[in-house]
């Protein structure tokens, strides 16, 4: 390496050390290309695992139905039903 190249390397090393590094055109191209590649690969991975399979849909439906049944039983039980009726009566009789 000649003296000018050595000086340029020293300047770039000191710039990097203090966070004053400005990439050259080739380095910028490589950084942008690497970032785009990472984004595209990430999007492909997300697309491969984006949806549920049939068994997952079935399990979700079973869980939702079970929750609905439990909620229905709780709401239609005697004490809860009476309390809900009292709340509605009080709301209808409230003065404005």
Backbone torsions as a table, in degrees:
resi	resn	phi	psi	omega
1	UNK	NA	142.3	177.8
2	UNK	-86.0	176.8	-176.3
3	UNK	-64.4	-37.9	-179.3
4	UNK	-65.4	-41.8	179.1
5	UNK	-66.4	-39.9	178.3
6	UNK	-63.2	-42.2	178.8
7	UNK	-63.5	-42.3	179.0
8	UNK	-63.0	-40.9	178.8
9	UNK	-63.9	-41.8	179.0
10	UNK	-64.3	-41.0	178.9
11	UNK	-63.5	-45.6	180.0
12	UNK	-64.3	-39.1	178.0
13	UNK	-62.9	-42.6	179.3
14	UNK	-69.8	-34.3	176.9
15	UNK	-63.9	-43.8	178.5
16	UNK	-62.6	-40.8	-177.5
17	UNK	-60.4	-39.0	-176.5
18	UNK	-100.6	11.0	177.5
19	UNK	74.4	22.4	-179.6
20	UNK	-107.9	28.4	-174.2
21	UNK	-80.6	125.6	175.7
22	UNK	-115.7	115.8	-174.7
23	UNK	-68.4	151.9	175.1
24	UNK	-78.5	176.6	-180.0
25	UNK	-60.2	-42.2	-179.3
26	UNK	-67.7	-42.4	179.4
27	UNK	-65.5	-38.4	177.7
28	UNK	-65.0	-42.8	177.8
29	UNK	-59.7	-45.5	-179.2
30	UNK	-65.2	-38.6	179.6
31	UNK	-67.0	-43.7	179.8
32	UNK	-65.5	-41.9	179.6
33	UNK	-63.3	-42.4	178.8
34	UNK	-64.1	-40.3	179.9
35	UNK	-66.2	-43.0	177.8
36	UNK	-63.5	-40.2	178.1
37	UNK	-61.3	-42.6	179.5
38	UNK	-64.3	-40.6	179.0
39	UNK	-65.2	-44.0	-179.5
40	UNK	-64.9	-43.6	179.1
41	UNK	-64.2	-37.9	177.6
42	UNK	-65.3	-39.4	178.9
43	UNK	-67.5	-38.7	178.3
44	UNK	-64.4	-42.3	179.8
45	UNK	-64.3	-40.0	179.4
46	UNK	-67.0	-37.2	179.8
47	UNK	-66.9	-37.5	-179.9
48	UNK	-65.1	-30.1	-174.8
49	UNK	-118.2	33.9	-172.6
50	UNK	-83.0	-31.5	-173.1
51	UNK	-116.8	175.5	177.3
52	UNK	-96.8	151.5	175.2
53	UNK	-88.4	171.8	-174.2
54	UNK	-58.3	-40.4	-179.6
55	UNK	-65.6	-34.2	177.7
56	UNK	-69.6	-38.6	174.6
57	UNK	-60.7	-44.4	-178.8
58	UNK	-62.0	-43.5	179.5
59	UNK	-65.7	-38.7	177.7
60	UNK	-63.8	-41.2	179.2
61	UNK	-66.9	-42.6	178.7
62	UNK	-61.5	-43.6	179.3
63	UNK	-64.6	-40.8	179.7
64	UNK	-65.5	-41.5	179.1
65	UNK	-66.1	-41.9	178.6
66	UNK	-61.8	-43.0	178.3
67	UNK	-63.6	-40.9	179.7
68	UNK	-64.0	-39.5	179.5
69	UNK	-65.2	-45.2	179.2
70	UNK	-63.0	-44.1	178.9
71	UNK	-62.2	-42.0	179.0
72	UNK	-62.3	-43.7	179.9
73	UNK	-63.5	-39.9	-179.7
74	UNK	-67.0	-46.3	-175.9
75	UNK	-68.4	-34.7	-178.3
76	UNK	-89.5	1.6	177.2
77	UNK	-70.2	158.4	-174.3
78	UNK	-55.2	-58.3	-175.8
79	UNK	-63.7	-40.1	-178.8
80	UNK	-69.9	-41.4	179.6
81	UNK	-62.8	-43.1	179.0
82	UNK	-63.9	-42.3	179.7
83	UNK	-64.6	-40.9	177.3
84	UNK	-64.0	-38.7	177.5
85	UNK	-64.7	-40.3	177.8
86	UNK	-63.6	-40.2	179.2
87	UNK	-63.0	-43.7	-179.9
88	UNK	-66.3	-41.9	179.0
89	UNK	-62.1	-43.4	179.1
90	UNK	-64.6	-37.9	179.6
91	UNK	-67.9	-37.7	-179.8
92	UNK	-73.0	-30.8	-178.8
93	UNK	-90.0	-0.7	-178.5
94	UNK	-66.2	141.3	178.1
95	UNK	-90.0	141.8	-179.0
96	UNK	-105.6	NA	NA
